[in-house]
């Protein structure tokens, strides 16, 4: 069990943040995007100018 000892409240806060970030990003387009693959790992970087 990877989440042993972690309170459920923490998950709810992270979930709310994730939904808020998703709502923001729906209307925002990155100024620049970079991606890289190293074996099974893939990294995507989105750069926004505020």
PDB file of N, H, CA, C and O in Angstrom:
ATOM      1  N   UNK A   1       0.839  -1.188   0.000  1.00  0.00           N
ATOM      2  CA  UNK A   1       0.000   0.000   0.000  1.00  0.00           C
ATOM      3  C   UNK A   1       0.875   1.240   0.000  1.00  0.00           C
ATOM      4  O   UNK A   1       1.512   1.529   1.013  1.00  0.00           O
ATOM      5  N   UNK A   2       0.932   1.980  -1.089  1.00  0.00           N
ATOM      6  H   UNK A   2       0.415   1.746  -1.913  1.00  0.00           H
ATOM      7  CA  UNK A   2       1.821   3.137  -1.155  1.00  0.00           C
ATOM      8  C   UNK A   2       1.362   4.336  -0.347  1.00  0.00           C
ATOM      9  O   UNK A   2       2.173   5.220  -0.070  1.00  0.00           O
ATOM     10  N   UNK A   3       0.099   4.405   0.043  1.00  0.00           N
ATOM     11  H   UNK A   3      -0.560   3.687  -0.182  1.00  0.00           H
ATOM     12  CA  UNK A   3      -0.426   5.595   0.711  1.00  0.00           C
ATOM     13  C   UNK A   3      -0.742   5.342   2.181  1.00  0.00           C
ATOM     14  O   UNK A   3      -1.631   5.982   2.744  1.00  0.00           O
ATOM     15  N   UNK A   4      -0.035   4.428   2.795  1.00  0.00           N
ATOM     16  H   UNK A   4       0.687   3.908   2.338  1.00  0.00           H
ATOM     17  CA  UNK A   4      -0.265   4.120   4.203  1.00  0.00           C
ATOM     18  C   UNK A   4       0.179   5.305   5.049  1.00  0.00           C
ATOM     19  O   UNK A   4       1.280   5.822   4.859  1.00  0.00           O
ATOM     20  N   UNK A   5      -0.646   5.730   5.960  1.00  0.00           N
ATOM     21  H   UNK A   5      -1.540   5.310   6.114  1.00  0.00           H
ATOM     22  CA  UNK A   5      -0.304   6.815   6.865  1.00  0.00           C
ATOM     23  C   UNK A   5      -0.585   8.207   6.320  1.00  0.00           C
ATOM     24  O   UNK A   5      -0.378   9.189   7.033  1.00  0.00           O
ATOM     25  N   UNK A   6      -1.045   8.323   5.094  1.00  0.00           N
ATOM     26  H   UNK A   6      -1.214   7.526   4.515  1.00  0.00           H
ATOM     27  CA  UNK A   6      -1.365   9.623   4.518  1.00  0.00           C
ATOM     28  C   UNK A   6      -2.854   9.879   4.728  1.00  0.00           C
ATOM     29  O   UNK A   6      -3.702   9.046   4.409  1.00  0.00           O
ATOM     30  N   UNK A   7      -3.142  11.048   5.271  1.00  0.00           N
ATOM     31  H   UNK A   7      -2.453  11.725   5.530  1.00  0.00           H
ATOM     32  CA  UNK A   7      -4.550  11.356   5.553  1.00  0.00           C
ATOM     33  C   UNK A   7      -5.321  11.617   4.271  1.00  0.00           C
ATOM     34  O   UNK A   7      -4.757  12.121   3.300  1.00  0.00           O
ATOM     35  N   UNK A   8      -6.583  11.284   4.257  1.00  0.00           N
ATOM     36  H   UNK A   8      -7.041  10.874   5.046  1.00  0.00           H
ATOM     37  CA  UNK A   8      -7.458  11.487   3.099  1.00  0.00           C
ATOM     38  C   UNK A   8      -7.591  12.962   2.747  1.00  0.00           C
ATOM     39  O   UNK A   8      -7.778  13.300   1.578  1.00  0.00           O
ATOM     40  N   UNK A   9      -7.498  13.850   3.740  1.00  0.00           N
ATOM     41  H   UNK A   9      -7.346  13.576   4.690  1.00  0.00           H
ATOM     42  CA  UNK A   9      -7.617  15.293   3.506  1.00  0.00           C
ATOM     43  C   UNK A   9      -6.558  15.749   2.513  1.00  0.00           C
ATOM     44  O   UNK A   9      -6.840  16.585   1.655  1.00  0.00           O
ATOM     45  N   UNK A  10      -5.346  15.215   2.613  1.00  0.00           N
ATOM     46  H   UNK A  10      -5.117  14.535   3.310  1.00  0.00           H
ATOM     47  CA  UNK A  10      -4.276  15.595   1.689  1.00  0.00           C
ATOM     48  C   UNK A  10      -4.656  15.250   0.262  1.00  0.00           C
ATOM     49  O   UNK A  10      -4.393  16.033  -0.651  1.00  0.00           O
ATOM     50  N   UNK A  11      -5.267  14.100   0.051  1.00  0.00           N
ATOM     51  H   UNK A  11      -5.481  13.464   0.793  1.00  0.00           H
ATOM     52  CA  UNK A  11      -5.677  13.713  -1.290  1.00  0.00           C
ATOM     53  C   UNK A  11      -6.742  14.655  -1.831  1.00  0.00           C
ATOM     54  O   UNK A  11      -6.704  15.011  -3.009  1.00  0.00           O
ATOM     55  N   UNK A  12      -7.679  15.062  -1.005  1.00  0.00           N
ATOM     56  H   UNK A  12      -7.710  14.773  -0.049  1.00  0.00           H
ATOM     57  CA  UNK A  12      -8.738  15.966  -1.445  1.00  0.00           C
ATOM     58  C   UNK A  12      -8.167  17.324  -1.830  1.00  0.00           C
ATOM     59  O   UNK A  12      -8.615  17.922  -2.808  1.00  0.00           O
ATOM     60  N   UNK A  13      -7.190  17.821  -1.082  1.00  0.00           N
ATOM     61  H   UNK A  13      -6.826  17.335  -0.288  1.00  0.00           H
ATOM     62  CA  UNK A  13      -6.562  19.095  -1.404  1.00  0.00           C
ATOM     63  C   UNK A  13      -5.799  18.998  -2.722  1.00  0.00           C
ATOM     64  O   UNK A  13      -5.872  19.908  -3.547  1.00  0.00           O
ATOM     65  N   UNK A  14      -5.075  17.916  -2.923  1.00  0.00           N
ATOM     66  H   UNK A  14      -5.015  17.176  -2.253  1.00  0.00           H
ATOM     67  CA  UNK A  14      -4.333  17.730  -4.167  1.00  0.00           C
ATOM     68  C   UNK A  14      -5.281  17.585  -5.351  1.00  0.00           C
ATOM     69  O   UNK A  14      -5.003  18.091  -6.438  1.00  0.00           O
ATOM     70  N   UNK A  15      -6.393  16.899  -5.144  1.00  0.00           N
ATOM     71  H   UNK A  15      -6.619  16.487  -4.261  1.00  0.00           H
ATOM     72  CA  UNK A  15      -7.378  16.716  -6.210  1.00  0.00           C
ATOM     73  C   UNK A  15      -7.996  18.062  -6.591  1.00  0.00           C
ATOM     74  O   UNK A  15      -8.167  18.352  -7.775  1.00  0.00           O
ATOM     75  N   UNK A  16      -8.327  18.874  -5.602  1.00  0.00           N
ATOM     76  H   UNK A  16      -8.188  18.638  -4.641  1.00  0.00           H
ATOM     77  CA  UNK A  16      -8.904  20.196  -5.881  1.00  0.00           C
ATOM     78  C   UNK A  16      -7.894  21.058  -6.636  1.00  0.00           C
ATOM     79  O   UNK A  16      -8.263  21.764  -7.575  1.00  0.00           O
ATOM     80  N   UNK A  17      -6.629  21.007  -6.235  1.00  0.00           N
ATOM     81  H   UNK A  17      -6.329  20.433  -5.473  1.00  0.00           H
ATOM     82  CA  UNK A  17      -5.590  21.766  -6.942  1.00  0.00           C
ATOM     83  C   UNK A  17      -5.470  21.295  -8.379  1.00  0.00           C
ATOM     84  O   UNK A  17      -5.365  22.113  -9.293  1.00  0.00           O
ATOM     85  N   UNK A  18      -5.486  19.988  -8.588  1.00  0.00           N
ATOM     86  H   UNK A  18      -5.571  19.324  -7.846  1.00  0.00           H
ATOM     87  CA  UNK A  18      -5.359  19.434  -9.941  1.00  0.00           C
ATOM     88  C   UNK A  18      -6.503  19.887 -10.834  1.00  0.00           C
ATOM     89  O   UNK A  18      -6.284  20.246 -11.991  1.00  0.00           O
ATOM     90  N   UNK A  19      -7.724  19.874 -10.304  1.00  0.00           N
ATOM     91  H   UNK A  19      -7.902  19.583  -9.364  1.00  0.00           H
ATOM     92  CA  UNK A  19      -8.865  20.329 -11.100  1.00  0.00           C
ATOM     93  C   UNK A  19      -8.773  21.820 -11.400  1.00  0.00           C
ATOM     94  O   UNK A  19      -9.101  22.244 -12.508  1.00  0.00           O
ATOM     95  N   UNK A  20      -8.334  22.621 -10.438  1.00  0.00           N
ATOM     96  H   UNK A  20      -8.067  22.277  -9.538  1.00  0.00           H
ATOM     97  CA  UNK A  20      -8.176  24.048 -10.664  1.00  0.00           C
ATOM     98  C   UNK A  20      -7.112  24.332 -11.713  1.00  0.00           C
ATOM     99  O   UNK A  20      -7.291  25.198 -12.569  1.00  0.00           O
ATOM    100  N   UNK A  21      -6.015  23.607 -11.646  1.00  0.00           N
ATOM    101  H   UNK A  21      -5.869  22.904 -10.950  1.00  0.00           H
ATOM    102  CA  UNK A  21      -4.949  23.775 -12.639  1.00  0.00           C
ATOM    103  C   UNK A  21      -5.436  23.365 -14.016  1.00  0.00           C
ATOM    104  O   UNK A  21      -5.143  24.042 -15.002  1.00  0.00           O
ATOM    105  N   UNK A  22      -6.171  22.274 -14.100  1.00  0.00           N
ATOM    106  H   UNK A  22      -6.409  21.724 -13.300  1.00  0.00           H
ATOM    107  CA  UNK A  22      -6.710  21.821 -15.387  1.00  0.00           C
ATOM    108  C   UNK A  22      -7.653  22.864 -15.974  1.00  0.00           C
ATOM    109  O   UNK A  22      -7.613  23.124 -17.177  1.00  0.00           O
ATOM    110  N   UNK A  23      -8.503  23.465 -15.139  1.00  0.00           N
ATOM    111  H   UNK A  23      -8.535  23.254 -14.163  1.00  0.00           H
ATOM    112  CA  UNK A  23      -9.417  24.509 -15.620  1.00  0.00           C
ATOM    113  C   UNK A  23      -8.644  25.704 -16.158  1.00  0.00           C
ATOM    114  O   UNK A  23      -9.019  26.280 -17.180  1.00  0.00           O
ATOM    115  N   UNK A  24      -7.573  26.076 -15.478  1.00  0.00           N
ATOM    116  H   UNK A  24      -7.269  25.608 -14.648  1.00  0.00           H
ATOM    117  CA  UNK A  24      -6.752  27.196 -15.941  1.00  0.00           C
ATOM    118  C   UNK A  24      -6.087  26.867 -17.270  1.00  0.00           C
ATOM    119  O   UNK A  24      -6.077  27.696 -18.179  1.00  0.00           O
ATOM    120  N   UNK A  25      -5.537  25.677 -17.389  1.00  0.00           N
ATOM    121  H   UNK A  25      -5.545  25.004 -16.650  1.00  0.00           H
ATOM    122  CA  UNK A  25      -4.774  25.317 -18.582  1.00  0.00           C
ATOM    123  C   UNK A  25      -5.651  25.096 -19.814  1.00  0.00           C
ATOM    124  O   UNK A  25      -5.156  25.151 -20.940  1.00  0.00           O
ATOM    125  N   UNK A  26      -6.932  24.849 -19.616  1.00  0.00           N
ATOM    126  H   UNK A  26      -7.334  24.804 -18.701  1.00  0.00           H
ATOM    127  CA  UNK A  26      -7.830  24.680 -20.760  1.00  0.00           C
ATOM    128  C   UNK A  26      -7.831  25.946 -21.626  1.00  0.00           C
ATOM    129  O   UNK A  26      -7.890  25.855 -22.852  1.00  0.00           O
ATOM    130  N   UNK A  27      -7.767  27.115 -20.999  1.00  0.00           N
ATOM    131  H   UNK A  27      -7.719  27.188 -20.002  1.00  0.00           H
ATOM    132  CA  UNK A  27      -7.815  28.359 -21.748  1.00  0.00           C
ATOM    133  C   UNK A  27      -6.455  28.990 -21.992  1.00  0.00           C
ATOM    134  O   UNK A  27      -6.378  30.079 -22.560  1.00  0.00           O
ATOM    135  N   UNK A  28      -5.389  28.337 -21.580  1.00  0.00           N
ATOM    136  H   UNK A  28      -5.451  27.452 -21.119  1.00  0.00           H
ATOM    137  CA  UNK A  28      -4.050  28.908 -21.742  1.00  0.00           C
ATOM    138  C   UNK A  28      -3.221  28.022 -22.666  1.00  0.00           C
ATOM    139  O   UNK A  28      -3.260  26.795 -22.586  1.00  0.00           O
ATOM    140  N   UNK A  29      -2.481  28.672 -23.531  1.00  0.00           N
ATOM    141  H   UNK A  29      -2.449  29.670 -23.596  1.00  0.00           H
ATOM    142  CA  UNK A  29      -1.604  27.943 -24.436  1.00  0.00           C
ATOM    143  C   UNK A  29      -0.158  28.248 -24.075  1.00  0.00           C
ATOM    144  O   UNK A  29       0.177  29.403 -23.813  1.00  0.00           O
ATOM    145  N   UNK A  30       0.697  27.251 -24.054  1.00  0.00           N
ATOM    146  H   UNK A  30       0.426  26.312 -24.267  1.00  0.00           H
ATOM    147  CA  UNK A  30       2.094  27.502 -23.687  1.00  0.00           C
ATOM    148  C   UNK A  30       2.811  28.329 -24.751  1.00  0.00           C
ATOM    149  O   UNK A  30       2.523  28.221 -25.942  1.00  0.00           O
ATOM    150  N   UNK A  31       3.753  29.158 -24.293  1.00  0.00           N
ATOM    151  H   UNK A  31       3.987  29.246 -23.324  1.00  0.00           H
ATOM    152  CA  UNK A  31       4.583  29.925 -25.211  1.00  0.00           C
ATOM    153  C   UNK A  31       5.652  29.034 -25.838  1.00  0.00           C
ATOM    154  O   UNK A  31       6.114  29.275 -26.953  1.00  0.00           O
ATOM    155  N   UNK A  32       6.024  28.017 -25.103  1.00  0.00           N
ATOM    156  H   UNK A  32       5.649  27.822 -24.197  1.00  0.00           H
ATOM    157  CA  UNK A  32       7.042  27.099 -25.585  1.00  0.00           C
ATOM    158  C   UNK A  32       6.816  25.726 -24.960  1.00  0.00           C
ATOM    159  O   UNK A  32       6.348  25.632 -23.825  1.00  0.00           O
ATOM    160  N   UNK A  33       7.139  24.676 -25.682  1.00  0.00           N
ATOM    161  H   UNK A  33       7.519  24.753 -26.604  1.00  0.00           H
ATOM    162  CA  UNK A  33       6.990  23.318 -25.177  1.00  0.00           C
ATOM    163  C   UNK A  33       8.253  22.533 -25.501  1.00  0.00           C
ATOM    164  O   UNK A  33       8.798  22.645 -26.599  1.00  0.00           O
ATOM    165  N   UNK A  34       8.715  21.743 -24.544  1.00  0.00           N
ATOM    166  H   UNK A  34       8.272  21.652 -23.652  1.00  0.00           H
ATOM    167  CA  UNK A  34       9.856  20.862 -24.751  1.00  0.00           C
ATOM    168  C   UNK A  34       9.472  19.468 -24.283  1.00  0.00           C
ATOM    169  O   UNK A  34       8.732  19.309 -23.312  1.00  0.00           O
ATOM    170  N   UNK A  35       9.975  18.471 -24.974  1.00  0.00           N
ATOM    171  H   UNK A  35      10.576  18.600 -25.763  1.00  0.00           H
ATOM    172  CA  UNK A  35       9.739  17.109 -24.530  1.00  0.00           C
ATOM    173  C   UNK A  35      11.016  16.304 -24.701  1.00  0.00           C
ATOM    174  O   UNK A  35      11.844  16.594 -25.565  1.00  0.00           O
ATOM    175  N   UNK A  36      11.157  15.292 -23.865  1.00  0.00           N
ATOM    176  H   UNK A  36      10.485  15.056 -23.164  1.00  0.00           H
ATOM    177  CA  UNK A  36      12.330  14.422 -23.921  1.00  0.00           C
ATOM    178  C   UNK A  36      11.923  13.033 -23.452  1.00  0.00           C
ATOM    179  O   UNK A  36      11.060  12.884 -22.587  1.00  0.00           O
ATOM    180  N   UNK A  37      12.551  12.024 -24.032  1.00  0.00           N
ATOM    181  H   UNK A  37      13.252  12.145 -24.735  1.00  0.00           H
ATOM    182  CA  UNK A  37      12.304  10.640 -23.629  1.00  0.00           C
ATOM    183  C   UNK A  37      13.643   9.990 -23.281  1.00  0.00           C
ATOM    184  O   UNK A  37      14.602  10.045 -24.052  1.00  0.00           O
ATOM    185  N   UNK A  38      13.681   9.378 -22.109  1.00  0.00           N
ATOM    186  H   UNK A  38      12.902   9.333 -21.483  1.00  0.00           H
ATOM    187  CA  UNK A  38      14.863   8.656 -21.647  1.00  0.00           C
ATOM    188  C   UNK A  38      14.387   7.287 -21.172  1.00  0.00           C
ATOM    189  O   UNK A  38      13.893   7.144 -20.054  1.00  0.00           O
ATOM    190  N   UNK A  39      14.540   6.289 -22.031  1.00  0.00           N
ATOM    191  H   UNK A  39      14.941   6.405 -22.940  1.00  0.00           H
ATOM    192  CA  UNK A  39      14.046   4.959 -21.700  1.00  0.00           C
ATOM    193  C   UNK A  39      12.542   5.009 -21.543  1.00  0.00           C
ATOM    194  O   UNK A  39      11.844   5.511 -22.425  1.00  0.00           O
ATOM    195  N   UNK A  40      12.026   4.495 -20.429  1.00  0.00           N
ATOM    196  H   UNK A  40      12.592   4.087 -19.713  1.00  0.00           H
ATOM    197  CA  UNK A  40      10.561   4.491 -20.233  1.00  0.00           C
ATOM    198  C   UNK A  40      10.012   5.818 -19.706  1.00  0.00           C
ATOM    199  O   UNK A  40       8.797   5.988 -19.607  1.00  0.00           O
ATOM    200  N   UNK A  41      10.901   6.761 -19.367  1.00  0.00           N
ATOM    201  H   UNK A  41      11.888   6.622 -19.448  1.00  0.00           H
ATOM    202  CA  UNK A  41      10.463   8.038 -18.795  1.00  0.00           C
ATOM    203  C   UNK A  41      10.318   9.092 -19.875  1.00  0.00           C
ATOM    204  O   UNK A  41      11.174   9.225 -20.750  1.00  0.00           O
ATOM    205  N   UNK A  42       9.225   9.838 -19.807  1.00  0.00           N
ATOM    206  H   UNK A  42       8.530   9.730 -19.097  1.00  0.00           H
ATOM    207  CA  UNK A  42       8.962  10.922 -20.740  1.00  0.00           C
ATOM    208  C   UNK A  42       8.721  12.183 -19.922  1.00  0.00           C
ATOM    209  O   UNK A  42       7.972  12.170 -18.945  1.00  0.00           O
ATOM    210  N   UNK A  43       9.367  13.273 -20.334  1.00  0.00           N
ATOM    211  H   UNK A  43       9.975  13.283 -21.128  1.00  0.00           H
ATOM    212  CA  UNK A  43       9.201  14.554 -19.665  1.00  0.00           C
ATOM    213  C   UNK A  43       8.634  15.552 -20.672  1.00  0.00           C
ATOM    214  O   UNK A  43       9.129  15.673 -21.792  1.00  0.00           O
ATOM    215  N   UNK A  44       7.594  16.260 -20.255  1.00  0.00           N
ATOM    216  H   UNK A  44       7.191  16.162 -19.345  1.00  0.00           H
ATOM    217  CA  UNK A  44       7.006  17.327 -21.071  1.00  0.00           C
ATOM    218  C   UNK A  44       7.052  18.596 -20.233  1.00  0.00           C
ATOM    219  O   UNK A  44       6.542  18.628 -19.113  1.00  0.00           O
ATOM    220  N   UNK A  45       7.667  19.644 -20.781  1.00  0.00           N
ATOM    221  H   UNK A  45       8.082  19.618 -21.691  1.00  0.00           H
ATOM    222  CA  UNK A  45       7.735  20.924 -20.104  1.00  0.00           C
ATOM    223  C   UNK A  45       6.929  21.943 -20.902  1.00  0.00           C
ATOM    224  O   UNK A  45       7.153  22.133 -22.098  1.00  0.00           O
ATOM    225  N   UNK A  46       5.996  22.589 -20.226  1.00  0.00           N
ATOM    226  H   UNK A  46       5.815  22.435 -19.255  1.00  0.00           H
ATOM    227  CA  UNK A  46       5.199  23.650 -20.841  1.00  0.00           C
ATOM    228  C   UNK A  46       5.647  24.958 -20.205  1.00  0.00           C
ATOM    229  O   UNK A  46       5.644  25.084 -18.980  1.00  0.00           O
ATOM    230  N   UNK A  47       6.030  25.927 -21.021  1.00  0.00           N
ATOM    231  H   UNK A  47       6.032  25.824 -22.016  1.00  0.00           H
ATOM    232  CA  UNK A  47       6.521  27.213 -20.539  1.00  0.00           C
ATOM    233  C   UNK A  47       5.471  28.283 -20.834  1.00  0.00           C
ATOM    234  O   UNK A  47       5.035  28.460 -21.971  1.00  0.00           O
ATOM    235  N   UNK A  48       5.078  28.997 -19.760  1.00  0.00           N
ATOM    236  H   UNK A  48       5.432  28.853 -18.836  1.00  0.00           H
ATOM    237  CA  UNK A  48       4.088  30.062 -19.886  1.00  0.00           C
ATOM    238  C   UNK A  48       4.719  31.381 -19.464  1.00  0.00           C
ATOM    239  O   UNK A  48       5.431  31.430 -18.460  1.00  0.00           O
ATOM    240  N   UNK A  49       4.473  32.434 -20.202  1.00  0.00           N
ATOM    241  H   UNK A  49       3.895  32.394 -21.017  1.00  0.00           H
ATOM    242  CA  UNK A  49       4.921  33.756 -19.841  1.00  0.00           C
ATOM    243  C   UNK A  49       3.734  34.500 -19.229  1.00  0.00           C
ATOM    244  O   UNK A  49       2.700  34.696 -19.869  1.00  0.00           O
ATOM    245  N   UNK A  50       3.911  34.902 -17.989  1.00  0.00           N
ATOM    246  H   UNK A  50       4.751  34.742 -17.469  1.00  0.00           H
ATOM    247  CA  UNK A  50       2.804  35.574 -17.289  1.00  0.00           C
ATOM    248  C   UNK A  50       2.930  37.074 -17.399  1.00  0.00           C
ATOM    249  O   UNK A  50       2.091  37.804 -16.873  1.00  0.00           O
TER     250      UNK A  50
END
